[in-house]
């Protein structure tokens, strides 16, 4: 990001994303495994990350315009039920801290 307040391209315009290294290539390949094009995968990734930023700003968890640090993702199992959340005391997740009930949404 080169400017402090960039403007996205107009709706309908193309956006170019360079695959800079094997890591980006591998990540894109993972996002494309369920099917779809590279553009579909990038659109989905942008939407998910934007939702996380928007939520952090809406709840005033971080100052507006500041990128929140994403530390976890929750997903649904194949049958549609939410995946279990690991307990905070689980040693395999040292970055997870106990959350107060008001922080869970």
C-alpha positions as CSV (number, residue, x, y, z in Angstrom):
1,X,0.0,0.0,0.0
2,X,1.6,3.2,-1.1
3,X,-1.0,5.9,-0.1
4,X,-2.5,6.7,3.3
5,X,-6.1,6.8,1.9
6,X,-6.2,4.8,-1.3
7,X,-9.4,4.7,-3.5
8,X,-10.4,1.4,-5.0
9,X,-10.9,1.1,-8.7
10,X,-14.4,1.9,-10.1
11,X,-17.0,-0.9,-10.1
12,X,-16.5,-3.0,-13.2
13,X,-12.8,-2.1,-13.6
14,X,-10.1,-4.8,-13.6
15,X,-7.6,-5.2,-10.7
16,X,-4.2,-6.7,-11.3
17,X,-2.6,-8.9,-8.6
18,X,0.9,-10.2,-9.2
19,X,1.8,-13.6,-7.9
20,X,5.1,-12.6,-6.3
21,X,6.4,-15.9,-4.9
22,X,5.6,-19.5,-4.3
23,X,3.8,-18.6,-1.0
24,X,1.3,-16.5,-2.8
25,X,1.0,-19.2,-5.5
26,X,0.4,-21.9,-2.9
27,X,-2.2,-19.7,-1.0
28,X,-4.1,-19.0,-4.2
29,X,-4.0,-22.7,-5.1
30,X,-5.6,-23.5,-1.7
31,X,-8.4,-21.0,-2.3
32,X,-9.1,-22.4,-5.8
33,X,-9.3,-26.1,-4.6
34,X,-13.1,-26.0,-4.0
35,X,-13.5,-24.8,-7.6
36,X,-13.7,-21.4,-9.4
37,X,-11.2,-19.1,-10.9
38,X,-8.4,-17.1,-9.4
39,X,-10.6,-14.0,-9.6
40,X,-13.4,-15.8,-7.7
41,X,-10.9,-16.8,-5.0
42,X,-9.5,-13.3,-4.7
43,X,-13.0,-11.8,-4.5
44,X,-13.9,-14.2,-1.7
45,X,-10.7,-13.5,0.2
46,X,-11.2,-9.7,-0.1
47,X,-14.8,-10.0,1.1
48,X,-13.8,-12.2,4.2
49,X,-11.0,-9.9,5.2
50,X,-13.1,-6.7,4.7
51,X,-15.8,-8.3,6.9
52,X,-13.3,-8.8,9.6
53,X,-12.0,-5.2,9.3
54,X,-15.5,-3.8,9.3
55,X,-16.5,-5.8,12.3
56,X,-13.4,-4.7,14.3
57,X,-14.1,-1.1,13.5
58,X,-17.9,-1.3,14.1
59,X,-17.2,-2.8,17.6
60,X,-14.5,-0.2,18.2
61,X,-12.0,-3.0,18.9
62,X,-9.4,-1.1,16.9
63,X,-9.3,2.5,15.8
64,X,-11.1,3.1,12.5
65,X,-8.7,2.8,9.6
66,X,-6.2,0.7,11.6
67,X,-5.7,-2.9,10.3
68,X,-6.8,-5.3,13.0
69,X,-4.6,-8.3,13.7
70,X,-6.5,-11.4,12.6
71,X,-5.6,-14.2,15.1
72,X,-8.3,-16.8,14.3
73,X,-11.0,-17.9,11.9
74,X,-14.1,-19.9,12.7
75,X,-15.7,-22.1,10.1
76,X,-18.7,-24.5,9.8
77,X,-18.2,-28.2,9.6
78,X,-19.5,-30.1,6.5
79,X,-22.9,-30.6,8.1
80,X,-23.2,-26.8,8.7
81,X,-22.6,-26.8,12.5
82,X,-20.0,-24.4,13.8
83,X,-16.6,-25.9,14.4
84,X,-15.7,-26.1,18.1
85,X,-13.7,-23.3,19.6
86,X,-10.6,-24.6,21.3
87,X,-10.5,-23.9,25.1
88,X,-8.3,-20.9,26.1
89,X,-6.3,-23.2,28.4
90,X,-5.3,-25.5,25.5
91,X,-1.5,-25.3,25.3
92,X,-1.6,-25.9,21.5
93,X,-3.2,-22.4,21.1
94,X,-1.0,-20.1,23.3
95,X,-2.2,-17.0,21.4
96,X,-5.8,-17.5,22.4
97,X,-6.8,-15.7,25.6
98,X,-9.9,-16.1,27.7
99,X,-12.7,-13.9,26.2
100,X,-15.4,-12.3,28.3
101,X,-19.0,-13.2,27.2
102,X,-19.5,-9.6,26.0
103,X,-16.6,-10.1,23.5
104,X,-18.2,-13.0,21.7
105,X,-20.6,-12.2,18.9
